[in-house]
């Protein structure tokens, strides 16, 4: 699927001088307002990488340098998307603080005309290539686990406006940010199998819109999960989401299943399954490789 979308999208970059009469008529353009005012900036009406649900934090940072590279596939009836994924994490000054960069460097997509019109996209031939947003995050480990006291961590993330193809409703082309407070507690399984960690998270998510009366959407962010250890395999179950106040498809909720197998002491293979449960109409799969320093 990934290679097929590469070949399909390679020749479908936007064409200068495109005639937008079809869009003006279909969406009853008033003749003077910017077309951006007609877009619905929410996870229900954009591509899967525009406003994704952030990862549910576990109460403490990684504690070591990490590089992760992978491939995502996102599927629904009207939108098929594949993209590259990358992430870098490094501790700052100590293992209790860290910096993370995550980026979708390349996205290949194909949508049907019904989805195109529902999103009010101005791209007539709704397929092509886009480039994603860069996220910059900082992590601070506030409280270290001790007996019944859990780990507590705060993190702050900035979403840049590096994403392209706003006209195709792929990315917002606008900044945003989110901050969260997470807590987690570890357990030692009796044998090679058992519960390894439980955790929860609350936070705040804000992103810009193109509405004249609501320039920013503010959302309450939340999540919880638990890890299970099965020998060298780690299984991670999560529920996460956020709830915006515009109620225009801005209340996504997703379930995630992460499977990680560690090889030797530094190399890891990860498989992530994600199912949108509300306001996120995609089933997603990621395969990635990580290396720890």
C-alpha positions as CSV (number, residue, x, y, z in Angstrom):
1,X,0.0,0.0,0.0
2,X,2.8,2.5,0.9
3,X,4.6,2.0,-2.4
4,X,1.3,2.1,-4.3
5,X,0.5,5.5,-2.8
6,X,4.0,6.7,-3.6
7,X,3.6,5.9,-7.3
8,X,0.0,7.2,-7.3
9,X,0.9,10.5,-5.6
10,X,4.2,11.3,-7.2
11,X,2.6,13.0,-10.2
12,X,-0.2,14.7,-8.4
13,X,1.3,17.8,-6.9
14,X,-0.8,21.0,-7.1
15,X,-1.1,22.7,-10.5
16,X,-0.8,26.5,-10.7
17,X,-3.8,28.2,-12.2
18,X,-6.2,25.6,-11.1
19,X,-9.9,26.5,-11.9
20,X,-11.9,26.6,-8.6
21,X,-15.3,27.2,-10.1
22,X,-16.3,23.6,-9.1
23,X,-15.4,24.4,-5.4
24,X,-17.1,27.8,-5.4
25,X,-20.4,26.3,-6.7
26,X,-20.4,23.3,-4.5
27,X,-19.7,25.2,-1.2
28,X,-21.6,28.3,-2.2
29,X,-18.7,30.7,-1.9
30,X,-19.9,34.2,-1.1
31,X,-17.4,35.8,-3.5
32,X,-15.2,37.6,-1.1
33,X,-14.4,35.5,2.1
34,X,-11.1,33.5,2.2
35,X,-11.6,29.9,1.3
36,X,-9.8,29.0,4.6
37,X,-12.9,30.2,6.5
38,X,-14.8,27.3,5.0
39,X,-12.5,24.6,6.3
40,X,-13.4,22.7,9.4
41,X,-10.2,22.6,11.4
42,X,-10.8,19.4,13.5
43,X,-9.5,15.8,13.5
44,X,-12.9,14.6,12.0
45,X,-12.5,16.8,8.8
46,X,-8.7,16.6,8.1
47,X,-6.1,14.0,7.4
48,X,-4.9,11.6,10.1
49,X,-1.7,13.6,10.8
50,X,-3.2,17.0,11.1
51,X,-4.4,16.9,14.7
52,X,-3.5,13.5,16.1
53,X,-4.2,12.4,19.7
54,X,-0.9,12.8,21.6
55,X,0.8,9.8,23.2
56,X,-0.3,9.0,26.7
57,X,2.7,9.7,28.9
58,X,3.7,7.3,31.7
59,X,5.0,9.5,34.5
60,X,8.7,9.5,33.6
61,X,10.9,10.1,30.6
62,X,12.9,7.5,28.8
63,X,16.2,8.2,30.6
64,X,18.3,7.4,27.6
65,X,18.9,8.6,24.0
66,X,16.5,7.2,21.5
67,X,16.0,7.2,17.7
68,X,12.9,5.7,16.2
69,X,12.0,5.4,12.5
70,X,8.8,3.9,11.1
71,X,6.0,3.7,8.5
72,X,2.3,4.4,9.2
73,X,-0.7,3.3,7.4
74,X,-4.1,5.0,8.0
75,X,-7.3,3.6,6.5
76,X,-10.9,4.5,6.3
77,X,-13.5,4.1,3.5
78,X,-12.7,7.5,1.9
79,X,-9.1,8.2,2.8
80,X,-6.0,6.0,2.5
81,X,-2.8,7.5,3.8
82,X,0.7,6.3,4.3
83,X,3.6,8.2,5.9
84,X,7.1,8.1,7.2
85,X,7.5,8.7,11.0
86,X,10.6,9.8,13.0
87,X,11.3,10.6,16.6
88,X,14.5,11.6,18.5
89,X,14.7,11.8,22.3
90,X,17.7,12.9,24.4
91,X,18.1,13.5,28.1
92,X,19.0,17.1,29.1
93,X,21.6,17.6,31.8
94,X,20.2,14.6,33.7
95,X,17.9,11.6,33.2
96,X,15.1,13.5,34.8
97,X,14.7,16.0,31.9
98,X,14.6,15.4,28.2
99,X,14.0,16.9,24.8
100,X,12.0,15.2,22.0
101,X,11.6,15.9,18.3
102,X,9.0,14.1,16.3
103,X,8.2,14.6,12.6
104,X,6.2,13.1,9.7
105,X,8.6,14.0,6.9
106,X,6.5,12.6,4.0
107,X,2.8,11.7,3.6
108,X,1.1,10.0,0.6
109,X,-2.6,10.2,0.5
110,X,-5.6,9.4,-1.7
111,X,-9.2,10.4,-0.9
112,X,-12.5,9.9,-2.7
113,X,-14.7,12.7,-3.9
114,X,-17.2,12.3,-1.1
115,X,-14.5,12.7,1.6
116,X,-13.0,15.6,-0.4
117,X,-16.3,17.5,-0.4
118,X,-17.1,16.7,3.2
119,X,-13.7,18.2,4.2
120,X,-14.3,21.2,1.8
121,X,-10.9,20.5,0.2
122,X,-10.0,22.6,-2.8
123,X,-7.9,19.8,-4.4
124,X,-10.0,18.5,-7.3
125,X,-7.9,15.4,-7.8
126,X,-7.7,14.4,-4.2
127,X,-4.4,12.6,-4.0
128,X,-0.8,13.5,-3.7
129,X,2.1,14.2,-1.3
130,X,2.3,16.4,1.8
131,X,4.8,17.2,4.5
132,X,4.0,17.0,8.1
133,X,4.4,19.1,11.3
134,X,7.4,19.1,13.5
135,X,6.7,18.7,17.2
136,X,9.2,19.9,19.9
137,X,8.6,18.5,23.4
138,X,10.3,18.9,26.8
139,X,9.9,16.5,29.7
140,X,10.6,17.1,33.4
141,X,10.4,14.3,35.9
142,X,9.0,16.0,39.0
143,X,8.6,13.1,41.5
144,X,10.4,9.8,41.5
145,X,8.6,6.7,42.4
146,X,9.1,5.6,46.0
147,X,6.9,3.1,47.7
148,X,3.3,4.1,47.2
149,X,4.3,7.5,45.7
150,X,4.2,7.3,41.9
151,X,6.4,8.9,39.3
152,X,5.1,12.3,38.2
153,X,6.1,14.1,35.1
154,X,5.1,17.3,33.2
155,X,5.7,17.7,29.5
156,X,5.1,20.6,27.1
157,X,5.0,20.3,23.3
158,X,4.9,22.8,20.6
159,X,3.4,22.0,17.2
160,X,5.0,24.0,14.4
161,X,3.3,25.2,11.2
162,X,5.6,23.2,8.9
163,X,2.8,20.9,7.6
164,X,1.7,21.5,4.0
165,X,-1.5,21.1,1.8
166,X,-4.0,23.0,3.9
167,X,-6.0,23.4,0.7
168,X,-6.3,19.6,0.6
169,X,-7.2,19.5,4.4
170,X,-4.1,17.5,5.1
171,X,-2.4,19.7,7.8
172,X,-3.5,22.9,9.5
173,X,-0.6,25.2,8.5
174,X,-0.9,26.8,11.9
175,X,0.8,26.4,15.3
176,X,-0.5,24.7,18.4
177,X,0.7,23.4,21.7
178,X,-0.2,21.0,24.5
179,X,0.9,20.4,28.1
180,X,0.2,17.4,30.3
181,X,0.8,16.0,33.8
182,X,1.2,12.3,34.0
183,X,1.7,9.8,36.8
184,X,2.6,6.1,36.8
185,X,3.7,3.2,39.0
186,X,5.7,0.2,38.1
187,X,5.2,-3.4,39.3
188,X,7.5,-6.4,39.3
189,X,5.8,-9.4,37.7
190,X,6.0,-12.6,39.8
191,X,7.6,-14.4,36.9
192,X,8.3,-13.6,33.2
193,X,4.7,-12.5,32.7
194,X,2.5,-10.0,34.4
195,X,1.5,-6.4,34.9
196,X,4.5,-4.1,34.5
197,X,3.1,-0.5,34.9
198,X,-0.1,1.5,35.2
199,X,-0.4,5.2,34.4
200,X,-2.7,8.2,33.7
201,X,-2.5,11.6,32.2
202,X,-4.4,14.9,32.1
203,X,-3.6,18.0,30.1
204,X,-4.5,20.9,27.9
205,X,-4.4,21.1,24.1
206,X,-4.8,24.2,22.0
207,X,-4.6,24.8,18.3
208,X,-5.4,27.7,15.9
209,X,-8.4,27.7,13.6
210,X,-9.3,30.1,10.7
211,X,-12.6,31.2,12.2
212,X,-13.1,34.9,12.8
213,X,-15.1,34.4,16.0
214,X,-13.0,31.5,17.4
215,X,-9.3,31.9,16.5
216,X,-8.2,29.1,18.8
217,X,-9.8,25.8,19.9
218,X,-9.0,24.8,23.5
219,X,-9.3,21.2,24.6
220,X,-9.1,19.1,27.8
221,X,-6.7,16.2,27.2
222,X,-6.7,12.9,29.0
223,X,-5.5,9.3,28.8
224,X,-4.7,6.1,30.8
225,X,-3.1,2.8,30.2
226,X,-1.2,-0.2,31.5
227,X,1.8,-2.2,30.4
228,X,2.1,-6.0,30.5
229,X,5.5,-7.8,30.3
230,X,5.6,-11.2,28.5
231,X,9.2,-12.3,28.5
232,X,11.1,-9.9,26.2
233,X,7.8,-8.6,24.8
234,X,6.1,-5.5,26.2
235,X,2.4,-5.0,25.6
236,X,0.9,-1.5,26.1
237,X,-2.8,-0.8,26.1
238,X,-3.9,2.9,26.0
239,X,-7.0,5.0,25.8
240,X,-6.4,8.7,25.0
241,X,-8.2,11.7,23.6
242,X,-9.1,15.4,23.9
243,X,-12.3,17.3,24.0
244,X,-12.5,20.7,22.3
245,X,-15.2,23.3,23.0
246,X,-16.3,23.9,19.4
247,X,-17.9,20.5,19.1
248,X,-17.2,20.4,15.4
249,X,-15.5,16.9,15.3
250,X,-12.9,18.1,17.8
251,X,-13.4,15.4,20.4
252,X,-11.2,12.5,19.2
253,X,-10.9,9.3,21.3
254,X,-8.5,6.5,20.3
255,X,-7.5,3.1,21.5
256,X,-3.8,2.0,21.1
257,X,-2.1,-1.3,21.4
258,X,1.7,-1.1,21.3
259,X,3.9,-4.2,21.1
260,X,7.6,-3.9,21.6
261,X,10.3,-6.5,21.4
262,X,13.8,-5.7,22.6
263,X,16.7,-7.3,20.9
264,X,20.1,-7.3,22.7
265,X,20.5,-4.2,24.7
266,X,19.8,-1.3,22.3
267,X,17.7,-2.4,19.3
268,X,13.9,-2.6,19.5
269,X,11.0,-3.5,17.1
270,X,7.6,-1.9,17.7
271,X,4.2,-2.5,16.2
272,X,1.4,0.0,17.0
273,X,-2.3,-0.5,16.3
274,X,-4.6,2.4,16.7
275,X,-8.4,2.5,16.4
276,X,-10.4,5.7,16.3
277,X,-13.4,5.5,18.6
278,X,-14.8,9.0,18.2
279,X,-14.1,11.9,15.9
280,X,-11.0,10.1,14.5
281,X,-12.3,8.0,11.5
282,X,-9.2,6.0,10.9
283,X,-7.7,2.6,11.7
284,X,-3.9,2.9,11.8
285,X,-0.9,0.6,11.9
286,X,2.7,1.6,12.6
287,X,5.8,-0.5,12.2
288,X,9.0,1.1,13.6
289,X,12.5,0.3,14.7
290,X,14.2,2.1,17.6
291,X,17.8,2.3,18.8
292,X,18.8,3.3,22.3
293,X,22.2,4.8,23.1
